[in-house]
């Protein structure tokens, strides 16, 4: 029977994957679920085996399947099909990427039995040696702040406690970000193995994945992967006949953006209302149920197996130290070729938008890029050649965040975008602190009245002062970072406010 490897990613489902699978099955073609390579505009994408390896077709529609089935049965002239792509790893979008975190996504079937070979090898080492190698790698949290991972690991490991926890923050809510979702839908085993390695190194025996409710396909794959791991004794008691035991559960959130902040997440995980906790104490010392807790996002934990496979020093040589390793950038918005691009740190915004993204979808000049989610800065054209490292972006008042870039062409109104930043904060604030809860509302009102104001300078000064209050007095980064998109728009695009 002919086998087709069919992308089971949300991209593909949104673009008709179900109909394509039904059409393939009706033609006697067996379908195997795989993840997405991240070429969103080519979904649904399928691959088939040939004499020269796998060849890809995309985007495939149900109407194109009969012709494809004819070619597959004949085992020849694949290039005659209108959606023929050839060997996908030779595609220009993929060929120059450095895929470590996403090394298995798209290639490996989602039903394959994992080996957890990295965990098995590391169980023969002392936990402190593993943390030392993590330090040499220079891995930093990929959730936004870029905090050195080894400091968190060592703090959790060194804090006396009878119980410690590993918590995966999979509440990916930033606009223009989808790498967590793609990883969980395409290679959930990398995440679970990364959590288990962290558990061994930190002395934790329980792990939780806090998943946003809008990710049903990720939930399905995580449950399937966890169940398979228990079945093959890769999770649970005495893993690989060692003294190490580790359990993993999935907890589905209720859709609050604020629960992407680690202390709100922990409150929600404990069954409470998702609100900010005052810090200190830090979660690494007193986190879930007041026990030492390692909180990382999906990409940070999923980076761990590949990091230890190539070695901490070699991993640390990638990128531009101290921004080490690779990061999956996500490009969306008004862009011709949106998708996921895993690269070493040091490439530029212009490379991502023009070389990978192909410019704007509208064909008009691109005017700005917002990087780092809804609380990220808007960059001007003069900043598009800034290297994408934590340090270089910080030097221009921006940040990489979760690696999401949203592209806008020259029709964008930055006053409207600044208004949206305040409105977003108003809607998503947990309400615990006044600067965030009230400041966001007053900021939105001020932005709305700018087009009719009789004293533009005074109102802009008032907005700047409001931003100062929110930045310095908010309990968490929800209110503290809302001024970033507002100020960047005001400073870089002043003409839109007058």
N, C-alpha and C positions, 0 to 999 in steps of 0.2 A: 504493500500500500504506500502511496506517496504521502510524505509528511510535510506539512507546512508549519513553520515556526511563526506564530502570530503574536504581535504585540498585545499584551493584556493591560497596558497602561491606561490611565484616565484620558490621556490625549486621544488614544485610539478609540476608546469607548465613546467619547464625545463626538467623534467623527464617523461613527457607523461601524465599529468593529464587530458588533453583534451580528449585523446583517451579512458582513463578509464571512464570518465564521459559519453561519448557516448555509451560505452559498457554497463554501468550500466543502462542507460536510455532505451537502446534497450531490456533489460531484465525486464523492468517494475519496476525498482527501482528508487524512487524519490531521487534526490541529493540536499543536503543542504550545502551551502558554509560555511566553518569555516576556522580559521587561522591554522597555523602550530605550533605544539608543539616544533619544533626546532630540531627534530631528522632527520637531512637532509638525512642521508643514507637510511632512511626507507620511503622516499617519492617516489611516491604518497601514502599517508597514508589515510585510511578511517576508520570510526567507524560505528557500527550499534548497535541498541538497542537490549538487550537480557533480559532474566529473572533476570540476575544478574547485570544489568547495561550495560553501553556501553562496547563493545569489539572492539579491533582494529585489522586491517590487514595492513601489509606493508612490503616491497614495493609491491604495486599491479600493475599489468600490464593488458592490455585489454584482453590478452590471458587467464588470471586467473579468469576473471569475470564470465564466465558461470558456472564454478564449485562453485564459491562463491554464485552466485544467487541460485543454487540448495540448498545449505546449508541454505541460508537465508529463502527461501520458506519453508524448512522443519523445521526451527527454532531449529536445533539440530546439534551436532557434528561439531561445528565451528572449534574446534582444529584440525580437519582433513585437513583443508585448509593449503597449504604450506606457506602462508604469515600470518598465525594466530599469533597474539601477545598477546592476552588477554587484561586485563584492563590496559590501557596505563599509568594511574597514578601509577601503580605498577612497571613499567619498571625501571630498575636500573639507567638509564640515567636521569630519571625525579624524582624518588622517594626521593632523598636526596636534591633536590633543594629547595630554599625558594622563591617561586614565588609571588611577589607582583605586580610589573609592568605588568607582563604577566599572571596575575591570571585568566583572562577571555579568553586568546588566546587559541584556539583549542576547548574550551568547548562551548562558546557562538556562536550561528549562526550569521552570518554577516547581516542577515535581521532582527534580533531582535530589538525591539524598546527600546532605552536606557531610563533609568530613570533620570540620572543626580542627583541622590539622595544626593550625597556628596555636590554638588553645592547648592541644595535646602536647605540643613541643614545649610551651611555656610552663606547663605544670611541673616540669623537671627543674625549674629555676626558682630561686628565692624571690618572693614578692618585691622586696626592696630593690633587687637587681633590675626587675622589670620597670619599676618606677624610675630608676636611674637612666635606663635606656630611653624611656619616654622623654626624660629631660633632655637628653642629647639630641633627640629628634627635633625639638623645638615646636612640637605640636601645640597649637593654641585653639581655644574653643571656637568652633565655626558658627556658633549661634548669633554672634554679633559683636560681643565685647572683645574677642580675641585674647582672653585671659589664658596664660600658660597652663596647659592641662596638668602638668606634673605637680604643680603647687596644690591643686585641688586633690589629686590622687594621694599625695603624701600627707596632706592635712587629715583626710578621712582615715587613712591607714594609721596615723600616729595618735589619733584621738581615742582615748580609752573608752570602750563600750562593749557591751555584750552582743549588740546587734548593729550592723551597718547596712546601708541600702545603696543600690545603684538605681537612679531614676533617669530615664530617657525622656527628654522634652521633645515630643513629636507634635506639639501644638503649633505647627507651622502656619502662621497667620498673616505674615507680611505680604503685601501686594507684590506681584511679580516674582514670588519665590515658589519653587516646587521641587527642589532637589530632595528634600526629606521624603516627600510623597513618592517620587520616582524611585528612590532607593528602597523604600519599604515595599513598593509594588513590584520591583524588579529583582531585588536581592536582599530579602529580609534576613537571610542567614548571616550576612555580613554584620548587620546591626546586633543580632542576638549573640553572635560569637564575640563581638567587641564588648558587649555588656558583661559576658562571662569572664573575659580576660580582665576587665576592670574589677570585677567582683573578686577574682583571685588575688589581684595585686593589692586591693584595698581591704581585704578581709571581710567582704560582704557576701551574704548567702542568699539575698533576695533582690530581685530587680523588677522594676515597674516601667512600662511604656505608657506614657500619658499621651494619648492619640486624639487629635481633633476630630470632632464628630462628622466633619464634612469629607472624611476619607474612607468611604465604605470599601473600596477595592483594597486599600492598604490594610484595613482591618481583616479582610478575608485572608490575605496573604500572610499576615503576621500570625493569625490563628493557625493557619495550615502549617507554617514553618515551626511554630512552637510545638504543636502537636507531634510533628514528625521528629523533632529533636528529642522529645520525651520518649517517643516510641523506640528510638535508636540509642537511648541512654546517653544522649549528649547534654541533657539537662537533668536536674534532679539530684539524687543522692550518689555520692562517690563517682563522680564523672571520670571516665577512663581509669576506673579502679583506684582512684586517688583518694585523698582525704578531703578533697574539695567538693562541696555540694552547692548547687545554685539553681534557684527557681525564678521563673519569669512569668509575669502576668501583664495583660493589656487592660488599661483603664481608659474608657472613652469619655472625653470631656463634654461639656454642654454648650460649646460654641462661643466662649468668652475670649476675646483677644487678650485681655489682661492676664489670662492664665498661661500665656507664653512667658511671662515673668516668673522666674523660678520659685519665689516664695508664694506667689498666688497659686501657682501650680500645686505646690505642696499642700496648701490649705485645701484646695479642691480635692486632692488625692486622699486627704484625711476625712473627706465627707463634709467639709465646711464650705461656706461661701468663699468664692475666689477673690480674696483681697490681699493686698500687700502686707507683708510682715516687716516690722522695723528691723533693721540690721545695724549693729550686731545683735545676736550671734549669727554668723554665717551658716548656711545649710551644711557646709562641710564639717561643722562642729556640732550643730543642733538643727537638723533638717526634718526629714519625715519622722513623725512621732517623736520628735525631739532627739533623734539619734543622728550620728554622723552620716551624711548623705552626699554622694557624688551625683551632681546634676549636670548632664551634658545633653546637647541636642543630637539628632540622628547622625548627621554627617561626622561630628566629632567621634562618636563611638564607632561608626562604621569605618572610620579611617584606621582604627587600631589594628585589625588583622593585616592589612597590606603594609602598614608601617613596620610591624615586627617581621614581616616576611622579607622585606628588603633591608631591614636593619636601621636602627635609630640614626646612626651617623649618615648613612646614604640618604635617608629621608630628609635629614636636616640640611643636606647639600642642595636640595631642590628649592627653588624660589629665590628670594632675596632676604637673607637673614637680617633681622629676626622673624621675618614673615616666611616661614619654612613650609615646604611641602606643596601640595596641590589643593585647589579649592574648586568645587563645581559652581561656576557662575551660571546664572539663569538670565536669559534675555527675553523680554516681553514688551508689550505695548505696541507702538506704531513702528514695527520692524518687519522687514520682509521675511527673514528666516529666523523665527524664534525657536528657542530650545535651550538645551543644557550643554555647557562647554566646560570641561574639566581641564584646568591649566595650572602650571606653576604660578606662584605669585610673581608679579613684575610686568605682566602684559598691561596694555592701556585700554581705557574705555573706547578709544577710537578703533583699536583693533577688533574689539568685540562687536561694536555696532556696525562698522564698515566691512571688515574682512569676513567675519563670521555671520553677522546679521544681514549683510547685503544692503544696508541703508534702510530708509523708512519704507513701510508698506505703501504709503501714499505717493511715494516718489518725490516728495518735497524735501528740502534740506532739513536735517534734524537740528533742533534748536537746543534741546536740553535733555539730560538723562538724570533721572532720580535713582540714586544708588543707596541700597540699604533699607528698602521698605518704605512704608508711609511716613516714617519718622526720619528718613534720610534726606540728605542735601540734594538740591538741584544744581547741577554743574553747568558752567558756561562753556562755550566753544573753546575758549582759551585754556580750559582745564582738561580737555578730552585726552591730552597726551600725558597726563599724570600717571605714573606707574600704579598699578593696583596692588599696593601693599598697605598694611595697617598704618605704617609710619608716614608714607607719602600722602595718603588720603587724609590723615589727621592734620598734616601740615597745611591743607587747604580748607580745613573746617568741615571735612566730610568723613565718612567711614564706609567700610566695605559691608558691614552688617552680615547678613546671611548670604551675600553674594548675588542678590537680585538687582537687575538693572531694568528700569522701565523707560522706554524711549518715547520722546515727543517730537513732532515736527514743528515747523515755524508758525503753525496756527494756534499753538497752545497759549493760554492766558494764565500767566503765573500768579496774578491776583486771585483768580479762581482756585488755583492749586493751593495757595496759602490759606485761603478760606477753608478749603477741604481739610487741610491739616488740623485746623482747630476743630472742625466739625467731627472729624474722625476721633479725636481725643475726647470730645464731648460724649460721643456715643459709646466709646469703649472704656472710658474711665471707670474704675471700680468704685469711685466716689468717696474713698476714705480720706483724702486730703483736699483741702480747700483750693490750693493753687491749680491743681489739675481739674477738679470738679467744676469750679466757678470760672477759673481763668480761661478755660477752653471756650466756654459760652460767651464771655465778654470779648474774647479774641475774634470769634466768628462774627459777632455783631459789628465789631469795628471794621472788619474786612468788608462786610456787606454794605456799610455806609460810605466807604471810601469814594465810590464813583459820584456820590452826591454831596460830599462834604465841602464846606466853605473854607476849611482850614486844613489842607492836606498835610502840612508839615507837623502840626500839633497832633493830628491823629496818628501819623506814622510814629512820632515820638512816643505816644501813649502805647502803641503796639510794642515798640522796642522795650519799654519799661515793663510791660506785662510779661514779655518773654523773659526778662531778667528774673522776675518773681517766680515764674513757672520753673525755670531752669534751676534756680538756687534753693527753692523751698519745697518742691514736690518730693514726696516720699520715694518715688521710683522713677524709672526712665520713661514711663508713659507720659507723664507731664514734663519731666526734665528734658526730654528729647524733642517734644513737639515744636519748640522754637527753632530747631535746626532747619526743617524745610521752609519755615516762615522767613527766617533771617536770610537764608541762602537765596530765596526768591527776591526778597527786598533788595539785597545787596547786589546781586548779579543781574537782575532784570528790573531796575527801578522804573523804566518807562511804562511797564504794565500797571503800575500803581498810580500813575498821574495822568 
